[in-house]
Amino acid sequence: MNAADDIVSEIFTRDKELPIILTKAIKQRLGMSIGEFSEKSGIPASTLYKILSGERDPNLRTFRRILTTVREIERGHTKQKKFIAVIGARGVLDGIEKDEINVNNETIVIKEYAVTTIEEAIIAAIQAERDGAAALVCAPIVSPTVEKIVTIPVATIRPTSSVTRAIELAAKKIS
């Protein structure tokens, strides 16, 4: 049984106190601080501390978010491989021929984030970090901004041969 199912079972069938069960699930089973759990769940740390101290009961929406986050974290602990996020237009992403890369005997998954605007690229970078990306690759137009808002390494796409081919194609079209 997973931690989320245990929480529900302990509270509703064994009538145990939510603060005790939830604290145990977050700190011991998931190995996280309340601040880390707050970040992952989007629930303010102050709200979590009030729930865990017994000062407040969660509403249904908050309780669902807690259970969903616990499930996602557990799933991530068991399945998630390290991945690199590649943020770009669909045309760029279609040129990626691999879905993983091997470096120093470690397989790293390549996960694509298709975008059409600079704003979408910035949002995708934040989402990729939240999804657990170890690093990300993006276009030079957004990389300076992205580097300021994420904490993971950012590599910039540096097209060389494709730029030369595009210039040659443009030259043929005007001559």
N, C-alpha and C positions, 0 to 999 in steps of 0.2 A: 504494500500500500504506500502511496506517495504522501508527502507531507501535507498537501492540501486536503486529501481525503482524511488523513489522521486528524487534522484540525476540526473538520466538520463532524467526524465521528466522536471525538472527545467532547465537543461542546454539546451536540444534540442527543447523543445516545448515552453518554456517561455523565452528562451535566457538570462538566468541569469548567473552570473559569477561563474565559477567553484570554485575559492578560497573561496568565501562566502558560497556556498552550501556545499562544502566538509568540511569546518571548522565546520559548524553547525551540519552536520551529525556525524562527529567523536566526537566532544566535547559534544554536547547536546543530540543527540539521542542515541549514543552508550555509552556516559559517560566516554570516554577515553582521555588520553593525546595523543599527537602526538607520543611521544616515545613508548607508549604502542601499538598504532596502527602500528607503524613501526615494532615492534617486531613480532606482529601477522602476518603482511603482508609480511615481508621480504624485504620491500622497505626501503632503507636507510632513516633515519630521515632527513638528509640534503636534500635529494630529495623531501621529503614531505614538508619540510619547504619552499623550493623554489616554489613548486606548490601552496601552501597555501598563499604565499606572492604575487603570480601573477608574480613572476620573471621568471617562466618557465611553459610551458604547458606539461602535461604528454604525453608520446608516447602511442600508442594503447595498448601495452603490459602492461605498468604500470597502465593505466586506467582500464583495465580488472582486474588486480590484486587488485586494490582498490575496485572495485565493488564486486569481489568474496569474499574478506576479510570482507567487510561490511555485505554481506549475511551470511557468516559463523558465524560471531560474533552475528548477530541477531538471527540466528537459535540456537546458543549455549545458548544465554540468555534465550530463551523461553523453550528449550527442555532438555538441557543437565543436567543429574543427576550427582552427585558426583560419581566418580569411582576410583577403585583401579586397577592398571595395574599389571598383572602377566606375567612375562617374563620367558620363558622356552622352552625346547624342546617339541615337540608335545606329546611325551609320558607322560611328566609331566602334561601338560595342559589337556590331556584326563582324567586324574585322578581327575580333579576338578568337583565336582558334582553339584555345585550351580552356578547360574549366578548373584546372589546378596546375600548380607548379611545384617542383621539388627543389628545395634549397637546403643544403647541409643535412641530407637524409631526412628532411621533414617535408611532408606534403602540406601545401597551403592552398586552400580553395580560393578561386577567383569568383567574386559575386558582382554582378552588373547592376548598376542603378541608372536607368535611362532617364534623361532630362532633356528639356527643350529650351530652358531659359537659365540665365545666371542665377536668378532667385531659386529655381528648382534645384540647381546644382548645390547651392549653399544648404538648402533644406535637406537634400539627399546626403550631404556630408555629415550633417548632425545626426540624421537617422542611421547612417552606416555606423557611426561611432556607438550610438545607442544599441544597435544590433550586435555589437561586439567585434567590429572590424579591428584588426591589428594594425592596419595601415590603409591609406587610400591613395588612389591615382586619379588626377583630374586635369582639366585643361588649364593652360597658363592664365587665362582670363579670370579664373576664380581661385586659383591656388593661393595667392597672397592673402585673400580674405579668409579662406577656409583654414589656413594655417593659424590664423589668429583666434579661431573659435573652437577648434578641436584639439584634443590633447594627444592624438595619435600621429605618427609620421605621415607626411604628405609628400607624394612624388608628383612631379609635373610632367604631363605628356609633352614631348618635344618632337613634333613631326619634322622629318627631314626630307626623305624621299617623296612623301606624299605632297609636300609643299612644292617641290621641284616639278613633280608631275602636273600639279594643278596650274603652275605658271606656264609650263609648256602647252598645256591644253588651251589655256586662255590666249596664248600667243598664236596658236593655230587658228583659233576662232576669229581673231581680228586681222589676220593676214590673208 
